[in-house]
Amino acid sequence: MLICSFLLFGYFRGVKVYETMTEGAKAGFEVAVRVIPFMVAIFVAIGMFRASGALDIMATILSPITNLIGMPAEALPMALIRPLSGSGAFGIMSEIVTNEPLSFLSYLVSTMQGSTETTFYVLAVYFGSVGIKKTRYALSAALCADVVGIFTSVIISPIIF
């Protein structure tokens, strides 16, 4: 219904709807082609990080700190991967939820998934697609928001669970 109303609105305003749509699709495809190298680099780096065992080592080293804030060590890989890759974080979350569907850990990682963003992916795609080299405070602000989302998940999840 909404799509039809947009099409009719454009038609009655004298806009060549089909031609405009194909021009937009062409521009979108050009942006996608420019973004692909950044996406491939991020996915390869994440795959290497997980396959090398560095993620597990980092989780083991940081587990005393996570225990102090009330976060299970099993949730740390989710917190570390989420700023890098949504699909990688979703894979970790899916694995936890599949193995322990009604556990606090499942609830916590699901809350983390919804409370944080794929920071590096978003910055690489958006800034890379338009050629911005100086991001100023975007990275630090986004990572601070991720940390707040993780800590908020750790604080709120036990209350609601």
C-alpha positions, 0 to 999 in steps of 0.5 A: 500500500505504501509503495503504491502510494509513493509510486502514484505520488511520483507519477502525479508529480511528473517524475519519471518513476522507472527511470529515477528508480533505475538511476538510483539502483545504478548509483547504489551498485556503484557504492556497493562496488566501492565498499566490497574491498573494505568488507572483504578485508574486515571479514578476512581479519575476523576469520583469521582472528577466530581461527588463530585462537587469539579470540579464545586466548584473549577471553581467557586472559580477560576472564578475571576482569569480566568476573569482577563486573559480573559478566561470564567469561563465555560472553566475552567473545561476543563482546569482542567480536560485535564491534567488528562483525555482525555475522561473526557476533551472530554466529557466536550468539547462535552457538550459545543460544543453541547449546543453552537456550534458556540460560542467563548466558543466552539472555546476556549475549542476546541483549549484547547483540541488540545493544551494540553495533558493528562499529568497525564495519559501519565506519569502514563501509560509510567512510570508505564508500565516500572516501573520508580519511579523517574520521575525527571522533567517530571511532572513539565515540562509537566504541564508547557507545559499544562499551556502554551497551555491553556494561548496560547489558551486564547490569540490566540482564540479571535484573530482568532475567 
